[in-house]
Amino acid sequence: MSYLDPTRYTVDARSTGRWRKIEDGSYGYCGISGDPIGLQRLLLRPTAELSFEEKARQEELERSYTKRRG
């Protein structure tokens, strides 16, 4: 019986995507705005796909949505 660990598959898929970004030169750039993510953020979180500003905007939208529902 074969068992596929979904967690490992997700991590492997994300790693493959990051390698592609490194190869095509898009690693380190925000997926929404296209702005550079910033060295400090990448050093703290190498998997970051959004700039600090876009991530803050996303989290604010999530908080406002939660407040409206709550």
JONORNOR-V66654 format. One record per residue. N is the residue number from 0. RES is the residue in three letters. PSI is psi in whole degrees, 0 to 359 (NA if undefined). OMEGA is omega in whole degrees, 0 to 359 (none if undefined). D_LAST is the distance of its C-alpha to the last C-alpha in whole Angstrom. Layout:
n: {N	N}
res: {RES	RES}
psi: {PSI	PSI}
omega: {OMEGA	OMEGA}
d_last: {D_LAST	D_LAST}
This chain:
n: {0	1	2	3	4	5	6	7	8	9	10	11	12	13	14	15	16	17	18	19	20	21	22	23	24	25	26	27	28	29	30	31	32	33	34	35	36	37	38	39	40	41	42	43	44	45	46	47	48	49	50	51	52	53	54	55	56	57	58	59	60	61	62	63	64	65	66	67	68	69}
res: {MET	SER	TYR	LEU	ASP	PRO	THR	ARG	TYR	THR	VAL	ASP	ALA	ARG	SER	THR	GLY	ARG	TRP	ARG	LYS	ILE	GLU	ASP	GLY	SER	TYR	GLY	TYR	CYS	GLY	ILE	SER	GLY	ASP	PRO	ILE	GLY	LEU	GLN	ARG	LEU	LEU	LEU	ARG	PRO	THR	ALA	GLU	LEU	SER	PHE	GLU	GLU	LYS	ALA	ARG	GLN	GLU	GLU	LEU	GLU	ARG	SER	TYR	THR	LYS	ARG	ARG	GLY}
psi: {131	139	124	117	112	330	314	320	317	315	316	318	318	319	318	317	321	320	321	318	321	315	320	1	9	357	135	3	142	135	343	305	337	359	155	140	323	136	316	315	318	326	322	326	86	342	2	134	353	148	165	316	316	322	319	319	317	315	324	319	319	317	317	325	317	319	319	325	330	NA}
omega: {182	179	178	179	183	178	180	179	180	179	179	180	178	179	179	178	179	178	178	179	178	182	183	175	182	177	178	178	183	179	180	186	184	178	175	181	180	185	181	180	180	177	179	182	183	181	182	178	180	175	180	183	180	179	178	179	179	180	178	177	178	179	181	177	180	180	180	181	188	none}
d_last: {45	43	40	38	35	32	31	34	35	31	33	36	35	33	36	38	36	36	40	40	38	41	44	43	42	38	37	36	34	31	30	28	30	33	34	35	32	35	37	35	32	34	36	32	31	33	31	29	29	27	28	27	26	24	22	21	20	18	16	15	14	12	10	10	9	6	5	6	4	0}
